[in-house]
Amino acid sequence: MHNRKRYILITLLVPLLGIVPRVIKNNYPAPGYLLLYYLYICAAFSLFLVIARFTNNRIKKPVSRLVVAYVAGAALLYSVHLLLFYAAPGLLTFFLNVKNLSFGSVTGVTLFRSLLLLMLTLAVPLLLRKKETANIPKDTNDTNYCSQFSVTFQDKTMLINVSEIAFFNLENGILYICLFTGSRYIINMTLEQLEKKLNPQQFFRANRQFIINADAITAVKNAENRKLSLITNPETNGHIIISKAKAPVFLKWWKK
């Protein structure tokens, strides 16, 4: 969810890089044209983002991904430019920032702009990854986090030491504490609340269902689409999957 919001924010902010020089060069053009130009860049940038994500999920070789993304993006962008060439040549002249509108100028600007958009698209995951990495605290103090959790079992209240907990698992809307012994207990709390109470050097929020103890992880396997699959002891009912966006952060945390 956080990555989706960042993608939207980046999609809205990056086009401003093209607006500023246009305003300076054209001495404050008509607001309507400027707004249409901003929406045009947003749409073109979004197009390349969608194509890049599509090729990342289906093409393994990096060079092939780049070639396919560039060709597909340039072809679609060129189609839009050709449509504007006949329907609104004045608007296209402003969009492409050319003096004499011709097929040659449209082709040249389209190819160059497609390359620029592809480069910006490739930079987006790097920005998101850097932000994810920054969320890992460098230093922690164990006294700031819970050492025990209380649970109720058969009308009895029990205290469970954090060191006994292999992972926390949200299942069918119910949150369970899962011990290394294999026992499970219900805890009346949310995963978000638990994150604040657990030492991030020892526990990792794997996804929307699991917070995992580093000591419970026995191996890590590569999964499809650059995701990671965790092998744990004790075993879980299903695979614990780390997303492609979180994978570098998880590996850095786990290797510590």
C-alpha positions as CSV (number, residue, x, y, z in Angstrom):
1,M,0.0,0.0,0.0
2,H,2.8,2.4,0.9
3,N,4.6,1.7,-2.4
4,R,1.4,2.4,-4.3
5,K,1.0,5.8,-2.7
6,R,4.7,6.5,-3.5
7,Y,4.2,5.5,-7.1
8,I,1.2,7.9,-7.4
9,L,3.2,10.7,-5.7
10,I,6.2,10.2,-8.1
11,T,3.9,10.1,-11.1
12,L,2.4,13.5,-10.1
13,L,5.8,15.1,-9.2
14,V,8.1,13.9,-12.0
15,P,6.1,15.8,-14.7
16,L,6.8,19.0,-12.9
17,L,10.4,18.6,-14.1
18,G,9.1,19.2,-17.7
19,I,6.7,22.0,-16.7
20,V,9.3,24.4,-15.2
21,P,11.6,24.8,-18.3
22,R,8.6,25.1,-20.5
23,V,7.3,28.0,-18.4
24,I,10.7,29.7,-18.5
25,K,11.2,29.2,-22.2
26,N,7.7,30.2,-23.3
27,N,7.3,33.1,-21.0
28,Y,4.3,31.8,-19.1
29,P,2.1,30.1,-21.8
30,A,-1.7,29.8,-21.5
31,P,-2.7,28.0,-18.3
32,G,-5.0,25.6,-20.3
33,Y,-2.1,24.5,-22.6
34,L,0.2,24.1,-19.6
35,L,-2.4,22.0,-17.7
36,L,-2.8,19.8,-20.8
37,Y,0.9,19.5,-21.1
38,Y,1.2,18.4,-17.5
39,L,-1.5,15.8,-17.9
40,Y,0.2,14.6,-21.1
41,I,3.5,14.0,-19.3
42,C,1.6,12.3,-16.4
43,A,-0.1,9.9,-18.9
44,A,3.1,9.2,-20.8
45,F,5.1,8.5,-17.6
46,S,2.3,6.3,-16.2
47,L,2.3,4.4,-19.5
48,F,6.0,3.6,-19.2
49,L,5.6,2.6,-15.6
50,V,2.8,0.1,-16.5
51,I,4.9,-1.3,-19.3
52,A,8.0,-1.6,-17.1
53,R,6.1,-3.5,-14.4
54,F,4.5,-5.8,-17.0
55,T,7.8,-6.7,-18.6
56,N,9.5,-7.2,-15.2
57,N,6.9,-9.9,-14.4
58,R,7.2,-11.7,-17.7
59,I,10.7,-11.3,-19.1
60,K,13.7,-12.6,-17.2
61,K,16.6,-11.1,-19.2
62,P,17.3,-7.5,-18.2
63,V,18.4,-6.4,-21.8
64,S,15.3,-8.0,-23.3
65,R,13.1,-6.2,-20.8
66,L,14.6,-2.9,-21.6
67,V,14.3,-3.4,-25.4
68,V,10.6,-4.6,-25.2
69,A,9.7,-1.8,-22.7
70,Y,11.3,0.9,-25.0
71,V,9.8,-0.4,-28.2
72,A,6.3,-0.9,-26.7
73,G,6.4,2.5,-25.0
74,A,7.7,4.4,-28.0
75,A,5.1,2.7,-30.3
76,L,2.2,3.7,-28.1
77,L,3.5,7.2,-27.5
78,Y,4.1,7.6,-31.3
79,S,0.5,6.5,-31.9
80,V,-0.8,9.3,-29.6
81,H,1.5,11.8,-31.3
82,L,0.2,10.8,-34.7
83,L,-3.4,11.2,-33.5
84,L,-2.7,14.7,-32.3
85,F,-0.8,15.4,-35.5
86,Y,-4.0,15.2,-37.4
87,A,-6.5,16.2,-34.7
88,A,-4.7,19.0,-32.9
89,P,-1.4,20.0,-34.6
90,G,-1.1,23.2,-32.6
91,L,-1.3,21.4,-29.3
92,L,1.2,18.8,-30.5
93,T,3.6,21.5,-31.5
94,F,3.4,22.9,-28.0
95,F,3.8,19.4,-26.4
96,L,6.8,18.5,-28.5
97,N,8.4,22.0,-28.4
98,V,9.2,22.1,-32.1
99,K,9.0,25.0,-34.5
100,N,8.1,23.1,-37.6
101,L,5.8,20.1,-37.1
102,S,6.6,17.2,-39.5
103,F,6.7,13.4,-39.4
104,G,10.5,13.6,-39.0
105,S,10.3,15.9,-36.0
106,V,7.5,13.9,-34.4
107,T,9.5,10.7,-34.8
108,G,12.7,12.2,-33.5
109,V,11.2,13.8,-30.4
110,T,9.1,10.6,-29.7
111,L,12.2,8.4,-29.8
112,F,14.2,10.7,-27.5
113,R,11.3,11.3,-25.1
114,S,10.6,7.6,-24.9
115,L,14.3,7.0,-23.9
116,L,14.0,9.7,-21.3
117,L,10.8,8.3,-19.9
118,L,12.3,4.8,-19.7
119,M,15.3,6.1,-17.8
120,L,13.0,7.9,-15.3
121,T,10.9,4.7,-15.0
122,L,14.0,2.6,-14.1
123,A,14.9,5.1,-11.4
124,V,11.6,4.7,-9.6
125,P,12.3,1.3,-7.9
126,L,15.6,2.7,-6.7
127,L,13.9,5.6,-5.0
128,L,11.4,3.3,-3.4
129,R,14.0,0.8,-2.3
130,K,16.1,3.6,-0.6
131,K,13.1,4.7,1.3
132,E,12.3,1.1,2.5
133,T,15.9,0.7,3.6
134,A,15.8,3.9,5.6
135,N,13.0,2.4,7.7
136,I,15.4,-0.1,9.4
137,P,16.7,1.3,12.7
138,K,20.5,1.2,13.1
139,D,20.5,0.9,16.8
140,T,17.9,-0.5,19.2
141,N,17.6,-0.8,22.9
142,D,15.9,-4.0,24.2
143,T,14.5,-2.1,27.1
144,N,12.3,-0.1,24.7
145,Y,10.4,-3.3,23.6
146,C,8.2,-5.9,25.2
147,S,9.9,-8.9,26.7
148,Q,6.6,-10.8,27.5
149,F,3.1,-11.0,26.2
150,S,0.1,-12.1,28.2
151,V,-2.4,-14.5,26.6
152,T,-5.6,-16.2,27.9
153,F,-5.9,-20.0,27.5
154,Q,-8.6,-22.1,29.1
155,D,-9.6,-19.4,31.6
156,K,-6.0,-18.9,32.6
157,T,-3.7,-16.0,31.9
158,M,-0.2,-16.9,30.8
159,L,2.9,-14.9,30.3
160,I,5.0,-15.8,27.2
161,N,8.6,-14.6,26.8
162,V,9.4,-13.0,23.4
163,S,12.3,-15.4,23.0
164,E,9.8,-18.3,22.9
165,I,7.9,-16.8,19.9
166,A,8.7,-18.0,16.4
167,F,6.2,-15.8,14.6
168,F,2.9,-13.9,14.7
169,N,0.3,-15.0,12.2
170,L,-2.9,-13.3,11.2
171,E,-5.3,-15.9,10.0
172,N,-9.0,-15.4,9.2
173,G,-8.9,-12.1,11.1
174,I,-7.5,-13.7,14.2
175,L,-3.9,-13.0,15.4
176,Y,-2.0,-15.9,16.8
177,I,1.3,-16.1,18.7
178,C,3.1,-19.2,17.4
179,L,5.8,-20.6,19.7
180,F,8.9,-22.6,18.8
181,T,7.2,-25.6,20.5
182,G,4.4,-25.5,17.9
183,S,1.8,-24.1,20.4
184,R,-0.5,-21.3,19.3
185,Y,-2.3,-18.7,21.3
186,I,-4.7,-16.0,20.4
187,I,-3.6,-12.4,21.2
188,N,-5.9,-9.4,21.2
189,M,-3.8,-7.0,19.2
190,T,-3.1,-5.9,15.6
191,L,0.1,-6.6,13.6
192,E,0.6,-2.8,13.5
193,Q,0.5,-2.6,17.3
194,L,2.9,-5.5,17.6
195,E,5.5,-3.9,15.3
196,K,5.9,-1.1,17.7
197,K,6.4,-3.5,20.7
198,L,8.9,-5.8,19.0
199,N,12.6,-5.3,18.6
200,P,13.1,-4.7,14.8
201,Q,16.5,-6.3,15.0
202,Q,14.9,-9.6,16.0
203,F,11.5,-9.5,14.3
204,F,10.5,-8.6,10.7
205,R,7.2,-7.7,9.2
206,A,7.2,-10.1,6.3
207,N,3.8,-9.2,4.9
208,R,0.2,-8.6,5.9
209,Q,-0.1,-12.0,7.7
210,F,3.3,-12.6,9.4
211,I,5.8,-11.0,11.7
212,I,8.7,-13.5,11.9
213,N,11.5,-14.1,14.4
214,A,15.0,-14.2,12.8
215,D,15.7,-17.4,14.9
216,A,12.7,-19.2,13.2
217,I,14.1,-18.8,9.7
218,T,16.1,-21.8,8.6
219,A,16.5,-20.9,4.9
220,V,15.4,-18.5,2.2
221,K,14.4,-19.5,-1.3
222,N,14.0,-17.4,-4.5
223,A,10.4,-17.3,-5.7
224,E,8.9,-16.0,-8.9
225,N,9.0,-12.4,-9.8
226,R,12.1,-11.8,-7.5
227,K,10.1,-12.6,-4.4
228,L,11.5,-14.6,-1.5
229,S,10.0,-17.7,0.2
230,L,10.9,-18.4,3.8
231,I,11.5,-21.8,5.3
232,T,10.8,-21.8,9.0
233,N,11.0,-24.0,12.0
234,P,8.3,-24.6,13.1
235,E,6.7,-24.7,9.7
236,T,3.8,-22.5,8.9
237,N,0.5,-23.5,7.3
238,G,1.5,-21.7,4.1
239,H,4.6,-20.1,2.6
240,I,5.8,-16.8,4.1
241,I,6.4,-14.7,1.0
242,I,8.6,-11.5,1.0
243,S,7.7,-9.1,-1.8
244,K,10.2,-8.0,-4.5
245,A,10.2,-4.5,-2.9
246,K,10.9,-5.8,0.6
247,A,13.4,-8.5,-0.5
248,P,16.6,-6.3,-0.3
249,V,15.6,-4.9,3.1
250,F,14.8,-8.4,4.4
251,L,18.1,-9.9,3.3
252,K,20.0,-7.0,4.8
253,W,18.1,-7.5,8.1
254,W,18.5,-11.3,8.1
255,K,22.2,-11.4,7.4
256,K,22.8,-9.3,10.4
